[in-house]
Amino acid sequence: MDSEVHVLGDGCAAMMLAARANELGSTTLSIVRPDAAPEPKDHMLGFWATPGLESAARNARFSWSTWSVISDDAKAELVCEDQPYHVMHKTSFLERCRASAVSHGVRFIDEKTHAAGHPQSVFDTRPPRPPENAMLQHFVGLEVEVDHPVFDVSTAVLMDFRVDQSQGMHFMYVLPFSTTTALVESTMFTPQTMPREFYLEAIEAYLFTHHNATIKSILREEQGVIPMGTLAPHDPAIPGLGANGGAIRPASGYTFAFIHQQIQSALVRRQNGHGLKFKRPHKRVDVWMDGVLLTVLRHWPHYAPRLFTRMAQSLSGEEFIRFMTGKASWRLRFKVMRAMPKVPFIRGVSKWMFSRPRRVVQ
Ligand SMILES: Cc1cc2nc3c(=O)[nH]c(=O)nc-3n(C[C@H](O)[C@H](O)[C@H](O)COP(=O)(O)OP(=O)(O)OC[C@H]3O[C@@H](n4cnc5c(N)ncnc54)[C@H](O)[C@@H]3O)c2cc1C
């Protein structure tokens, strides 16, 4: 089955596929750098070291077997020694993928060369289009050095809600790299982004209030806006891959593990003699549950601290990972549902049914 495949974009999904081009049989793969692509920016990519991500985990910058979710009146601490939470720099991941891709003969071309070619298939990894007024996960993170040792390097704080909740759901994501250095990210789930000062002041206030620490130096900064919910493809005429192929988990923003699942199943199908095709790596029920959760967070964000701590408290570390990576059984889904406060979810289900956004921003 000789064929030529072009992939538009050279981010995570395109490069993860390119690094495995040797598994595509006789297919020739070209990665197309779009003319309109912005300058690449580095950021941390977090993931649990689930099966298939061993190589990414080996090259990660740091890992934690314990992670926590904290609110004013509750704290959940979860542990999984077998599949710790890892973070790596996106740019170093992309560089490693590129080296591997080059060794497998992948071509890196521009749009002009792409347009002059005759590929049998084209896949698009350019960003998907969010519906109007979509919920956004938006954040600014500072990698800081503080004035005295305060961080607990044994634990990654996935969500600490002890911050200003007046503008919508807001939490700190804290990845400690030493007792004095950490990535501290002020993160919100709301339809509107905030001015940069809001996140920076929130980080400073959080460090002072909860760690009695002040920032000595800022080592790095990252920021992002990730649309949540069901997103339309960048170009409906071209099949998508990665975030543009439905890989973003609608209510979490975690994408890396799902891109891996999407590519892994495409390669298995390909090796079984089928054409190359990338399917959305989420089950319908998980997308539905995320849709209801997003509705609750949009309309009643004050429930968020209770909701996330209750969910985390009800699960073991291993169950939490299975839920977050789309591997939950029905038993586990019911366990999560039982742990949630009931009133917001009943309201969320009815509101979700009548208010799903449909229009897409062009
Ligand atoms: C700051 C930040 C932190 C994140 N942290 C995590 C995390 O911890 N864990 C996790 O799982 N996910 C995380 N994500 C999400 C994750 O990085 C993305 O979902 C992932 O990169 C998706 O891969 P992709 O290949 O689909 O898209 P990308 O890697 O974004 O690649 C998109 C491609 O399209 C190109 N492109 C972009 N805009 C245009 C345009 N206008 N026109 C043409 N081409 C364009 C880009 O140059 C690139 O080649 C984070 C995202 C950000 C921004």
The ligand as an SDF file (V2000), in Angstrom:
LIG
                    3D

 53 58  0  0  0  0  0  0  0  0999 V2000
    0.9190   26.7640   27.7750 C   0  0  0  0  0  0  0  0  0  0  0  0
    0.2740   25.4320   27.4660 C   0  0  0  0  0  0  0  0  0  0  0  0
    0.3800   24.3920   28.3960 C   0  0  0  0  0  0  0  0  0  0  0  0
   -0.2070   23.1360   28.1190 C   0  0  0  0  0  0  0  0  0  0  0  0
   -0.0570   22.1310   29.0270 N   0  0  0  0  0  0  0  0  0  0  0  0
   -0.5190   20.8950   28.6990 C   0  0  0  0  0  0  0  0  0  0  0  0
   -0.2970   19.8050   29.5920 C   0  0  0  0  0  0  0  0  0  0  0  0
    0.2720   19.9740   30.6750 O   0  0  0  0  0  0  0  0  0  0  0  0
   -0.7380   18.5680   29.2170 N   0  0  0  0  0  0  0  0  0  0  0  0
   -1.4010   18.3570   28.0290 C   0  0  0  0  0  0  0  0  0  0  0  0
   -1.7850   17.2110   27.7410 O   0  0  0  0  0  0  0  0  0  0  0  0
   -1.6230   19.3820   27.1840 N   0  0  0  0  0  0  0  0  0  0  0  0
   -1.2040   20.6330   27.4890 C   0  0  0  0  0  0  0  0  0  0  0  0
   -1.4120   21.6680   26.6260 N   0  0  0  0  0  0  0  0  0  0  0  0
   -2.1320   21.4080   25.3950 C   0  0  0  0  0  0  0  0  0  0  0  0
   -1.1730   20.8160   24.3570 C   0  0  0  0  0  0  0  0  0  0  0  0
    0.0240   21.5400   24.2520 O   0  0  0  0  0  0  0  0  0  0  0  0
   -1.7910   20.8770   23.0270 C   0  0  0  0  0  0  0  0  0  0  0  0
   -3.0870   20.4130   23.1040 O   0  0  0  0  0  0  0  0  0  0  0  0
   -0.9570   20.0640   22.0330 C   0  0  0  0  0  0  0  0  0  0  0  0
    0.1770   20.8020   21.6780 O   0  0  0  0  0  0  0  0  0  0  0  0
   -1.8050   19.7410   20.8480 C   0  0  0  0  0  0  0  0  0  0  0  0
   -0.9940   19.2310   19.8230 O   0  0  0  0  0  0  0  0  0  0  0  0
   -1.3810   19.5230   18.3300 P   0  0  0  0  0  0  0  0  0  0  0  0
   -0.3360   18.9800   17.4420 O   0  0  0  0  0  0  0  0  0  0  0  0
   -2.7880   19.1060   18.0880 O   0  0  0  0  0  0  0  0  0  0  0  0
   -1.3830   21.1180   18.2520 O   0  0  0  0  0  0  0  0  0  0  0  0
   -0.0840   22.0470   18.3570 P   0  0  0  0  0  0  0  0  0  0  0  0
    1.0180   21.3810   19.0510 O   0  0  0  0  0  0  0  0  0  0  0  0
   -0.5800   23.3350   18.9110 O   0  0  0  0  0  0  0  0  0  0  0  0
    0.3170   22.2460   16.8240 O   0  0  0  0  0  0  0  0  0  0  0  0
   -0.5020   23.0420   15.9740 C   0  0  0  0  0  0  0  0  0  0  0  0
    0.2180   23.3360   14.6540 C   0  0  0  0  0  0  0  0  0  0  0  0
   -0.5380   24.3210   13.9450 O   0  0  0  0  0  0  0  0  0  0  0  0
    0.2800   25.4590   13.6740 C   0  0  0  0  0  0  0  0  0  0  0  0
   -0.5620   26.6420   13.7780 N   0  0  0  0  0  0  0  0  0  0  0  0
   -0.9840   27.2640   14.9060 C   0  0  0  0  0  0  0  0  0  0  0  0
   -1.7450   28.3260   14.5970 N   0  0  0  0  0  0  0  0  0  0  0  0
   -1.8150   28.3620   13.2480 C   0  0  0  0  0  0  0  0  0  0  0  0
   -2.4650   29.2080   12.3130 C   0  0  0  0  0  0  0  0  0  0  0  0
   -3.1910   30.2340   12.7250 N   0  0  0  0  0  0  0  0  0  0  0  0
   -2.3410   28.9410   10.9970 N   0  0  0  0  0  0  0  0  0  0  0  0
   -1.6030   27.9110   10.5660 C   0  0  0  0  0  0  0  0  0  0  0  0
   -0.9580   27.0790   11.4050 N   0  0  0  0  0  0  0  0  0  0  0  0
   -1.0710   27.2890   12.7210 C   0  0  0  0  0  0  0  0  0  0  0  0
    1.3680   25.4240   14.7190 C   0  0  0  0  0  0  0  0  0  0  0  0
    2.5190   26.0970   14.2570 O   0  0  0  0  0  0  0  0  0  0  0  0
    1.6290   23.9240   14.8500 C   0  0  0  0  0  0  0  0  0  0  0  0
    2.4600   23.5140   13.8060 O   0  0  0  0  0  0  0  0  0  0  0  0
   -0.8870   22.9410   26.9030 C   0  0  0  0  0  0  0  0  0  0  0  0
   -1.0050   23.9880   25.9800 C   0  0  0  0  0  0  0  0  0  0  0  0
   -0.4380   25.2200   26.2550 C   0  0  0  0  0  0  0  0  0  0  0  0
   -0.5670   26.3370   25.2440 C   0  0  0  0  0  0  0  0  0  0  0  0
  1  2  1  0
  2  3  1  0
  2 52  2  0
  3  4  2  0
  4  5  1  0
  4 50  1  0
  5  6  2  0
  6  7  1  0
  6 13  1  0
  7  8  2  0
  7  9  1  0
  9 10  1  0
 10 11  2  0
 10 12  1  0
 12 13  2  0
 13 14  1  0
 14 15  1  0
 14 50  1  0
 15 16  1  0
 16 17  1  0
 16 18  1  0
 18 19  1  0
 18 20  1  0
 20 21  1  0
 20 22  1  0
 22 23  1  0
 23 24  1  0
 24 25  2  0
 24 26  1  0
 24 27  1  0
 27 28  1  0
 28 29  2  0
 28 30  1  0
 28 31  1  0
 31 32  1  0
 32 33  1  0
 33 34  1  0
 33 48  1  0
 34 35  1  0
 35 36  1  0
 35 46  1  0
 36 37  1  0
 36 45  1  0
 37 38  2  0
 38 39  1  0
 39 40  1  0
 39 45  2  0
 40 41  1  0
 40 42  2  0
 42 43  1  0
 43 44  2  0
 44 45  1  0
 46 47  1  0
 46 48  1  0
 48 49  1  0
 50 51  2  0
 51 52  1  0
 52 53  1  0
M  END
$$$$
